[in-house]
Amino acid sequence: MKLGLEVLGYNEETEEQTHTLVDITELAAFSNDGGKTFTLRTVRDIDGDGDIDEADKEKLLALASAYARILNP
């Protein structure tokens, strides 16, 4: 999975809103049961509270599960 922060901007020349992804992070989530449960190889501070804890892991596992359901409805 690739996660990134989307920054919205404005291009004055074209008068259009712009979208830029910053702080892109790649994570790997593995499943041996068809996407019902996942194992994360590396957990990072996802919620920005300064520590790597169970809340970060829960958010990443929820994203992995949602991604798997999108790919395999």
Summary of the structure (lengths in Angstrom):
residues: 73
radius of gyration: 15.7
end to end distance: 17.6
largest distance: 50.7
contacts: 152
relative contact order: 0.19
helix: 25%
strand: 34%
